[in-house]
Amino acid sequence: MPIYEYECLKCGGKFEVRQAMGETGSGLSCPKCHAPNPKRLVSSFFRSGSSEDDVMGASCPTCSSGVCGLPPML
């Protein structure tokens, strides 16, 4: 089951939720301030068998390191 990251639009708190693929996250609330409807964040993922060279060689639109968490530009 994937882990999705969410950010509270009220307090800015970030938290993770294990959800089945296809679930929308409707009905979630922030565990810190209990505000409804947090925003789902886009996260990078780990690919089994990847090496540090693969990650460092990725091109990133906002930094030169390639490890800022954004998916590589194709």
LUMDO-530591 format. One line per field, with one value per residue: x, y, z of N, C-alpha, C, O in turn; residue in three letters. Coordinates in steps of 0.05 Angstrom, whole numbers, plus 5000, padded with zeros to 4 digits. Last residue first. Layout:
BEGIN
neast: c(X, ...)
nnorth: c(Y, ...)
nup: c(Z, ...)
caeast: c(X, ...)
canorth: c(Y, ...)
caup: c(Z, ...)
ceast: c(X, ...)
cnorth: c(Y, ...)
cup: c(Z, ...)
oeast: c(X, ...)
onorth: c(Y, ...)
oup: c(Z, ...)
code: c(ALA, ...)
***
This chain:
BEGIN
neast: c(5242, 5265, 5252, 5210, 5240, 5277, 5328, 5370, 5397, 5432, 5415, 5345, 5298, 5294, 5346, 5367, 5407, 5454, 5442, 5414, 5454, 5491, 5466, 5422, 5366, 5342, 5278, 5267, 5226, 5197, 5173, 5106, 5062, 5011, 4944, 4921, 4865, 4808, 4801, 4843, 4870, 4921, 4947, 4926, 4877, 4835, 4799, 4757, 4794, 4833, 4823, 4850, 4886, 4917, 4904, 4949, 4979, 5002, 5039, 5042, 5056, 5025, 4999, 4950, 4916, 4928, 4974, 4994, 5014, 5038, 5024, 5047, 5013, 5017)
nnorth: c(5298, 5316, 5277, 5303, 5332, 5326, 5343, 5321, 5348, 5390, 5437, 5453, 5454, 5411, 5363, 5302, 5254, 5237, 5222, 5174, 5142, 5141, 5110, 5066, 5022, 4978, 5007, 5073, 5115, 5177, 5242, 5269, 5320, 5321, 5339, 5381, 5367, 5372, 5406, 5411, 5392, 5404, 5352, 5320, 5345, 5295, 5263, 5264, 5241, 5212, 5180, 5119, 5099, 5052, 5060, 5093, 5120, 5186, 5238, 5310, 5378, 5441, 5487, 5502, 5499, 5459, 5408, 5360, 5291, 5235, 5165, 5102, 5044, 4977)
nup: c(4639, 4702, 4761, 4814, 4873, 4912, 4904, 4878, 4839, 4843, 4821, 4820, 4790, 4755, 4750, 4726, 4759, 4781, 4832, 4822, 4799, 4840, 4878, 4843, 4850, 4871, 4872, 4875, 4912, 4890, 4908, 4910, 4916, 4967, 4977, 5028, 5072, 5093, 5158, 5216, 5261, 5274, 5268, 5230, 5185, 5155, 5102, 5067, 5012, 4990, 4946, 4923, 4886, 4928, 4998, 5042, 5096, 5101, 5134, 5137, 5155, 5169, 5156, 5177, 5129, 5095, 5107, 5061, 5055, 5020, 5021, 5009, 4982, 5000)
caeast: c(5248, 5253, 5270, 5217, 5223, 5251, 5310, 5359, 5380, 5439, 5435, 5372, 5303, 5288, 5325, 5366, 5381, 5454, 5458, 5400, 5429, 5498, 5470, 5447, 5378, 5364, 5295, 5267, 5251, 5196, 5190, 5131, 5075, 5036, 4963, 4929, 4893, 4817, 4794, 4830, 4844, 4901, 4957, 4928, 4904, 4839, 4823, 4751, 4771, 4840, 4826, 4836, 4860, 4918, 4903, 4923, 4979, 4979, 5037, 5038, 5058, 5036, 5023, 4974, 4912, 4926, 4950, 5001, 4994, 5044, 5020, 5046, 5030, 5000)
canorth: c(5280, 5326, 5286, 5282, 5335, 5313, 5361, 5306, 5326, 5365, 5422, 5453, 5476, 5438, 5375, 5330, 5263, 5244, 5246, 5197, 5147, 5154, 5139, 5072, 5047, 4973, 4985, 5051, 5100, 5150, 5225, 5260, 5303, 5330, 5317, 5379, 5373, 5374, 5386, 5424, 5379, 5425, 5373, 5309, 5348, 5320, 5266, 5256, 5257, 5226, 5209, 5133, 5108, 5068, 5043, 5091, 5096, 5168, 5216, 5284, 5356, 5415, 5481, 5505, 5518, 5486, 5423, 5385, 5313, 5258, 5191, 5123, 5068, 5000)
caup: c(4617, 4677, 4740, 4794, 4849, 4916, 4919, 4901, 4830, 4856, 4805, 4832, 4809, 4745, 4767, 4722, 4750, 4753, 4829, 4834, 4785, 4815, 4884, 4857, 4840, 4854, 4881, 4857, 4912, 4900, 4892, 4923, 4897, 4955, 4972, 5000, 5066, 5065, 5137, 5193, 5253, 5279, 5286, 5257, 5196, 5169, 5119, 5094, 5022, 5014, 4942, 4944, 4876, 4903, 4973, 5028, 5079, 5104, 5115, 5149, 5136, 5178, 5141, 5194, 5151, 5083, 5117, 5075, 5054, 5037, 5009, 5030, 4981, 5000)
ceast: c(5248, 5261, 5254, 5235, 5230, 5233, 5282, 5341, 5367, 5422, 5441, 5390, 5330, 5294, 5320, 5342, 5381, 5428, 5458, 5415, 5415, 5473, 5477, 5448, 5403, 5377, 5317, 5287, 5248, 5222, 5187, 5147, 5102, 5047, 4988, 4949, 4899, 4846, 4809, 4824, 4829, 4873, 4935, 4937, 4906, 4867, 4823, 4775, 4764, 4817, 4836, 4842, 4843, 4890, 4905, 4926, 4951, 4983, 5014, 5035, 5055, 5036, 5037, 5000, 4938, 4923, 4951, 4975, 5005, 5022, 5026, 5044, 5027, 5018)
cnorth: c(5295, 5307, 5296, 5293, 5313, 5316, 5349, 5324, 5311, 5342, 5395, 5435, 5475, 5460, 5403, 5341, 5293, 5254, 5255, 5223, 5172, 5160, 5154, 5102, 5052, 4999, 4980, 5031, 5077, 5136, 5197, 5244, 5295, 5310, 5328, 5356, 5369, 5382, 5392, 5403, 5394, 5416, 5393, 5330, 5337, 5321, 5294, 5258, 5246, 5243, 5223, 5163, 5122, 5075, 5062, 5072, 5093, 5144, 5198, 5263, 5329, 5395, 5455, 5499, 5523, 5507, 5451, 5399, 5337, 5279, 5213, 5150, 5086, 5025)
cup: c(4591, 4655, 4715, 4773, 4829, 4892, 4923, 4917, 4853, 4847, 4818, 4815, 4823, 4764, 4757, 4737, 4746, 4743, 4800, 4829, 4796, 4799, 4859, 4862, 4856, 4843, 4861, 4866, 4893, 4897, 4904, 4903, 4908, 4935, 4957, 4997, 5037, 5061, 5110, 5171, 5231, 5272, 5294, 5277, 5224, 5180, 5132, 5113, 5050, 5025, 4966, 4941, 4898, 4894, 4949, 5004, 5068, 5086, 5122, 5127, 5150, 5156, 5149, 5180, 5167, 5105, 5106, 5082, 5069, 5033, 5029, 5015, 5004, 5000)
oeast: c(5252, 5284, 5233, 5233, 5253, 5212, 5266, 5338, 5354, 5431, 5453, 5381, 5338, 5295, 5339, 5320, 5395, 5426, 5463, 5403, 5405, 5472, 5469, 5432, 5406, 5397, 5313, 5311, 5228, 5239, 5177, 5137, 5118, 5041, 4985, 4968, 4885, 4851, 4820, 4840, 4805, 4853, 4930, 4934, 4889, 4879, 4811, 4772, 4765, 4821, 4846, 4865, 4824, 4873, 4895, 4947, 4932, 4988, 5007, 5030, 5066, 5017, 5058, 5021, 4946, 4926, 4971, 4957, 5021, 5013, 5020, 5061, 5006, 5036)
onorth: c(5283, 5299, 5285, 5317, 5304, 5303, 5362, 5320, 5291, 5319, 5378, 5420, 5494, 5484, 5418, 5330, 5307, 5262, 5279, 5243, 5188, 5181, 5177, 5118, 5045, 4997, 4979, 5037, 5062, 5145, 5193, 5233, 5312, 5286, 5343, 5354, 5355, 5403, 5413, 5385, 5390, 5430, 5397, 5326, 5343, 5300, 5313, 5255, 5222, 5258, 5245, 5170, 5135, 5057, 5085, 5069, 5092, 5148, 5195, 5270, 5326, 5394, 5448, 5505, 5546, 5531, 5465, 5402, 5335, 5283, 5210, 5156, 5086, 5027)
oup: c(4570, 4652, 4709, 4766, 4828, 4891, 4936, 4941, 4849, 4848, 4805, 4798, 4836, 4756, 4752, 4737, 4761, 4719, 4794, 4822, 4780, 4786, 4856, 4851, 4879, 4829, 4837, 4869, 4894, 4881, 4926, 4883, 4915, 4937, 4938, 5012, 5022, 5049, 5106, 5167, 5228, 5277, 5318, 5301, 5241, 5185, 5122, 5137, 5055, 5044, 4964, 4936, 4891, 4895, 4950, 4993, 5083, 5062, 5145, 5104, 5172, 5139, 5139, 5190, 5170, 5099, 5107, 5066, 5087, 5010, 5053, 4999, 5018, 5017)
code: c(LEU, MET, PRO, PRO, LEU, GLY, CYS, VAL, GLY, SER, SER, CYS, THR, PRO, CYS, SER, ALA, GLY, MET, VAL, ASP, ASP, GLU, SER, SER, GLY, SER, ARG, PHE, PHE, SER, SER, VAL, LEU, ARG, LYS, PRO, ASN, PRO, ALA, HIS, CYS, LYS, PRO, CYS, SER, LEU, GLY, SER, GLY, THR, GLU, GLY, MET, ALA, GLN, ARG, VAL, GLU, PHE, LYS, GLY, GLY, CYS, LYS, LEU, CYS, GLU, TYR, GLU, TYR, ILE, PRO, MET)
***
